């Protein structure tokens, strides 16, 4: 008899999963890479917190470094939470503000030029963020990025983002992840450590990462787990509640923007259930009934997942070697 879809199927056996991840981290860092510990870029978010906790279990706190790498667009709260986690788990941490190298590289100037392609009146001091239409479940929703800005006096405006401006803004903003990657490898190489990535399944398979930026790491231990499963692991690993309760945010632009607003377009609890059902080959009628959605809504989400994976395949492709 075929297994019927249930919301509980996505739940992890956290003790078993953690033991398995710790064993794999040990094997790969010590034996395969012959490194002596781990560097993790810690942002004060749940993904990097889980990875840091796994590394502490695998190598001990004296062989883990948390690299906290804010820039001018990051919330001070993110640094505070990352420091709090390091003190709780007992590992060393460094704080290195990357605003200056990003400014020298032209990140902010080039990004702001992209903002002005859409809003010529945009000036330093304004807020800005890239967003998608709010809910993937809505019929007739166009999967088109928009630029939302706010002037210092509180006036809010939003326009569809033309491709040229979008590419300009994203290319400049991606410098942030690449500068951080350089810093992580500096900290790792001077200690003979490995760089451990923090991307989850949602980010990796849907292309929400920067090639040779936050995608440029030695090991990606949580890349097989949905975002909601990361929260399960966080609770099991006793990650502080204030970190587990934070809204996942890109912290890339002058305005705060959630990952849902910027890229995913859907609450993780719903998305992960539907994605899990799709990969499990469950009948769409059963999935719709269990989740309280229509068949059309489920189909719409499944189509979006396929489209994102297809259009971002370039990011996951390794270098092509001509021999």
Residue pairs with C-beta under 8 A, 6 or more apart in sequence:
3 9
3 280
3 282
4 282
4 286
5 277
5 280
5 282
5 283
5 286
5 287
5 290
6 290
7 273
7 290
7 291
9 276
9 280
10 226
10 228
10 229
10 272
10 273
10 276
11 232
12 225
12 229
12 232
12 233
14 232
14 233
14 235
14 236
15 236
17 225
17 233
18 54
18 57
18 233
18 236
18 237
21 54
21 58
21 221
21 222
22 54
22 57
22 58
24 221
25 38
25 54
25 55
25 58
25 59
25 196
25 219
25 221
26 58
26 59
28 194
28 218
28 219
29 35
29 37
29 38
29 58
29 59
29 194
29 218
29 219
30 36
33 194
33 218
35 188
35 192
35 193
35 194
35 218
36 63
36 191
36 192
36 193
37 59
37 63
37 64
37 65
37 191
37 192
37 193
37 194
38 55
38 58
38 59
38 63
38 64
38 65
38 193
38 194
38 195
38 196
39 64
39 65
39 67
39 184
39 187
39 188
39 191
39 193
39 194
39 195
39 196
40 48
40 51
40 52
40 55
40 64
40 65
40 66
40 67
40 195
40 196
40 198
41 48
41 66
41 67
41 68
41 69
41 180
41 184
41 198
41 214
42 48
42 49
42 52
42 66
42 67
42 68
42 82
42 85
42 86
42 93
43 68
43 78
43 82
43 198
43 251
44 68
44 77
44 78
44 79
44 80
44 81
44 82
44 85
44 243
44 246
45 78
45 81
45 243
45 246
45 248
45 249
46 230
46 231
46 234
46 239
46 243
46 244
46 246
46 248
47 198
47 199
47 200
47 203
47 222
47 230
48 82
48 198
49 85
49 234
49 239
49 240
49 243
50 198
50 222
50 230
50 233
50 234
50 237
50 239
51 196
51 197
51 198
51 221
51 222
52 64
52 66
52 85
52 86
52 89
52 91
53 85
53 89
53 237
53 238
53 239
54 221
54 222
54 237
55 64
55 91
55 196
56 64
56 89
56 90
56 91
61 89
61 90
61 91
61 92
62 91
62 92
63 193
64 89
64 91
64 92
65 91
65 92
65 93
65 94
65 187
65 188
65 191
65 193
66 82
66 85
66 86
66 91
66 92
66 93
66 94
67 93
67 94
67 96
67 180
67 183
67 184
67 187
68 79
68 82
68 83
68 93
68 94
68 95
68 96
69 96
69 97
69 98
69 179
69 180
69 183
69 184
70 76
70 78
70 79
70 95
70 97
70 98
70 99
71 97
71 98
71 99
71 102
71 176
72 99
72 108
73 251
73 252
73 253
73 254
74 251
75 249
75 251
75 256
78 251
79 95
81 240
81 242
81 243
81 246
82 93
83 93
83 95
84 240
84 242
85 239
85 240
85 243
86 92
86 93
88 240
94 187
96 183
98 176
98 179
98 180
98 183
101 179
102 108
102 175
102 176
102 179
103 109
105 175
105 179
106 172
106 175
107 172
107 173
107 175
107 176
107 179
108 172
110 168
110 171
110 172
111 168
111 169
111 172
111 173
112 122
112 124
113 168
113 172
114 165
114 166
114 168
114 169
114 172
115 122
115 126
115 128
115 147
115 149
115 165
115 169
116 122
117 162
117 164
117 165
117 168
118 147
118 159
118 161
118 162
118 165
119 147
119 149
119 157
119 159
121 151
122 128
122 149
125 152
126 149
126 150
126 151
126 152
126 254
127 149
127 150
127 254
127 255
128 147
128 148
128 149
128 150
128 253
128 254
128 255
129 147
129 148
129 253
129 254
129 255
129 256
129 257
129 261
129 262
130 145
130 146
130 147
130 148
130 161
130 166
130 169
130 170
130 253
130 257
130 262
131 145
131 146
131 147
131 148
131 158
131 257
131 261
131 262
132 143
132 144
132 145
132 146
132 261
132 262
132 263
132 264
132 265
133 141
133 142
133 143
133 144
133 146
133 265
134 261
134 265
135 141
135 265
135 266
136 264
136 265
136 266
136 271
136 300
136 301
136 304
137 266
137 270
137 293
137 297
137 300
137 301
139 296
139 300
141 265
141 300
143 265
143 304
143 307
144 160
144 161
145 160
145 161
145 166
146 158
146 159
146 160
146 161
147 158
147 159
147 161
147 165
147 169
148 156
148 157
148 158
148 255
149 156
149 157
149 158
149 255
150 156
150 157
150 255
161 169
173 252
173 253
174 210
174 213
176 213
176 252
177 209
177 210
177 213
177 214
177 215
178 210
178 212
178 213
178 216
180 213
180 214
181 195
181 212
181 213
181 214
181 216
181 217
184 195
184 217
185 195
187 193
188 194
188 195
194 218
194 219
195 216
195 217
195 218
195 219
196 217
196 218
196 219
196 221
197 214
197 215
197 217
197 218
197 219
197 220
197 221
197 223
198 214
198 222
199 209
199 214
199 215
199 220
199 222
199 223
200 222
200 223
200 225
200 226
200 227
200 230
201 222
201 223
201 224
201 225
201 226
201 227
201 229
202 208
202 226
202 227
202 264
202 268
202 271
202 272
203 209
204 215
204 220
204 223
204 316
205 309
205 316
206 263
206 264
206 305
206 308
206 309
206 312
207 308
207 309
207 311
207 312
207 315
207 316
208 259
208 263
208 264
209 215
209 315
211 314
211 315
215 315
222 230
222 233
225 233
226 268
226 272
226 275
226 276
227 248
227 268
227 271
227 272
228 268
228 269
228 272
229 272
231 244
234 243
234 244
235 244
247 258
248 258
248 259
248 260
248 268
249 256
249 257
249 258
249 259
250 257
250 258
250 259
250 262
250 263
252 262
260 266
260 267
260 268
264 271
265 304
266 301
270 291
270 293
270 301
271 301
273 291
274 287
274 291
274 293
274 298
274 301
274 302
274 305
275 301
275 305
277 287
277 298
278 302
278 305
284 295
284 298
284 299
285 295
287 293
287 298
288 294
288 295
288 297
288 298
291 298
